[in-house]
Amino acid sequence: MRMSRWMVSACATGLMAASPPRVAQAQTSSQTSSQTLPQTAPAEAVTVTGQSFPGIAAQQAPVGAALDQVQPTATISQRFIADNVPATSNYDDIIRLTVSAMDIDPNGPGLQQDFGQSIRGMQYTQFSVLFDGVQVPGSPSNLSPQPAAYFVAHDLGTITVNRGPGPASTVGSATFGGDTEIHSRDPSATAQVNPYATFGSFGTKLYGIQADTGTFGGLLSGGRLSLDIQRNESRGALTGTSDERRNLFAKYIQPIGAHTTLTAAVNLDNAVTDTPYGTPLSLIDAFGRNFSLNDDPRSQAYGPYNRDAYTTDFEYLKLEHDFGHGLVVSDQPYTTAFYHRGVQSSDTSLSTPNLTTTATKTYYLNDTPTVLNDDVPGAAYKNDYRAWGNILRLSQDTRWGQARAGFWFESEDNTLYKANVVLTRDQLQYTTARTASPFQYLYFDRLTTAQPYAEFAWHPLPRLTVTAGVKYSSVTRFLDGPLVRTVKGPATDHATYNKPLPSLDVNYRINSGLSVYAQAAKGFLTPPLNVFYAKIVNTVQPSTTENYQIGTVYQHGWLSADADLYDIQYQNYIASTVIGTNTLYTNQGGATFKGVELEATAQVGAGFALYANGSLNDARYHQGAQIAQAPRRTAVAGVLFDRKGALLATDRVDASFLIKDVGPQWGTDAGFVNKYPIKSYDTADLALHYLLPVSAARHLDLGVQVSNLFNNTSLIGYAGAAAGNGAALYWVNGGRGIFFSVASTL
């Protein structure tokens, strides 16, 4: 379905904007969990994550901005996540509704790991993802975060997307184009046990139970504990794929005296998936829009030959103390880990033949010559990394404003091997010469980051806040291993990258419902590990951005709206060139990102509201080519309904119908030449939620969510080139999915 012209026109002219959640003030990292039924009657100011938002439009909006923000910000509310998003969803499925965001999700909502996302054309390796203030680890090689391997939607509070580097107190490895802050739910003050389940399309089954102790008395007076256990499985929208996952999340909050709070959280996750890798048009035409893998054990597209197993853990402690006289100190030690085991065939596009011994071709399995006959080639790999870190923050109120300082340190160790194996021979390693190595990769690397910062939020006038600060980022990469892809023999290398990152943010509150803001800040991105792969001396410098943004936020009564303009100058683009058997990485010029973004929610009465957002985005290299996977526009438009007492005195009906439009883009930009155009496409989502009272203290929570309502199966992304013939691989929009949910709640 194409989005109708009035929707696109509305997005381009500003009928759109969003409601007001939380601004990303780096000194705060907790949010308020809503435990009570929301009212739809005209209300007093609504509080979300510590911020105050006047007006009922702000209360109902699924996504919004805050009056005191200093950069373009969008926060998705906990209620919207719980009521309008399938329980299987990952964070990237949720943030795609924000302005300028795109997500590739061909297998159904949350039914695989991330396949790619962008915000303003910045790729997911170019912005950090934080969970309760802690950076979610990404592959050390390219800093790609993997939050979908850690957290489930049921445990999320709010999600805030900051489209900018933020003030100096914003920590992260990729303070390049912004960051995404995920906040977990706080434990309830009321003791309760709430089972829940979701069933639906693609064989999806999800079961879980959440238990809250309520507030303790006695020795642990004031303490609260929440525990959530979940299991889900699905075969996915694409053929031959599957996903099975188990997750445990626990969070404990303990006041210590009147001025100290201890928070502890742990998240454990295990997932096993048969993973798609994109499909050429020839196979799409031959076998259907949803073809990906098959059930033939002699085929390289066989599902179990493309299997990944992920085990992750994520733990932190946070101690916060108010010393009085305006001085607050918090310290947050943490550890995170990602363990990945898997196998992958050589070419799921079926353009590479299987292995067969001939007069001129001999194969060695564990150094022994072996006759192969139509055997399936592939690779087995292991990737284990663990990070240890600490975040120290201090803030001091003064008569002129608030001074803030802090220090973030993290060290992440990673081991990786990837070896050629014969998948039809119990994954035995193979070579084509007795003295050759079966390994494509075999190494250890370490990534160490130190970021001290200092900033001051000055109030020269009662309604004016000027925040100036600087962060110093120092990143060291170290590589040691007998083999990496383009190096024959031992490889050892290291480099340290240092960069001061100043920022200046201004917010002026014109009146109680209108503010304007401006930001000028520098961003920084560490070069990927593969700059060390070549024998040629590494001289690659980090990529940086200079971000300039202005915007306004309006919130009053029935209308909540915001708009912004941005201009981002990208320096030191890293490009690669193959020279013989080596790959040379160099800095080649820069790029410019610029655009306009608009959002709005309008309350129209009787529980109904209209919501829309839209952007016009231009991301191109200075050489003229457009940046790949950077849509020229995005838009969302739809209707919301939220009403208490709709059928019964204490029930509630919550519904939404939203259409997401993603504009045209290019698949690649290699050599500053655009190839593989992806046309614009629309996806419509429908959700209906009913909270039915079954006793004085308990409700039955019934819901249905329909993703891709009109079953649009357009091409939505470029997935790379086939290993055999170099044909383009594509992602196809996952077909319609219908998911039914039921839960017992207080």
Buried (B, 14 or more C-beta within 10 A) or exposed (E): BBBEEEBBEBBBEBBBBBBBBBBBBBBBBBBBBBBEEBBBEEEEEBEBBEBBBBBBBBBBBBBBBBBBBBBBBBBBBBBBBBBBBBBBBBBBBBBBBBBBBBBBBBBBBBBBBBBBBBBBBBBBBBBBBBBBBBBBBBBBBBBBBBBBBBBBBBBBBBBBBBBBBBBBBBBBBBBBBBBBBBBBBBBBBEEBEBEBBBBBBBEBBBBBBBBBBBBBEEEBEBBBBBBBBBBBBBBBBBBBBBBBBBBBBBBBBBBBEEEEBBBBBBBBBBBBBBBBBBBBEBBBEEBEBBBBBBEEEEBBBBBBBBBBBBBBBBBBBBBBBBEEEEEBBBBBBBBBBBBBBBBBBBBBBBBBEBBEBEEEEBBBBEEEEBEBEEBBBBBBBEBBBBBBBBBBBBBBEEEEBBBBBBBBBBBBBBBBBBBBBBBBBEBBBBBEEEEEBBBBBBBEBBBBBBBBBBBBBBBEEEEEBBBBBBBBBBBBBBBEBEBBBBBEEEBEBEBEBEBEBBBBBBBBBEEEBBBBBBBBBBBBBBBBBBBBBBBEEBEBBBBBBBBBBBBBBBBBEBBBBBBBBBEBBBBBBBBBEEEEEBBBBBBBEBBBBBBBBBBBBBBEEEBBBBBBBBBBBBBBBBBEBBBBBBBBBBBBBBEBBBBBBBEEEEBBBBBBBBBBBBBEBBBBBEEBEBBBEBEBBBBBBBBBBBBBBEEEEEBBBBBBBBBBBEBBBBBBBBBBBBBBEEBBBBBBBBBBBBBBBEBBBB
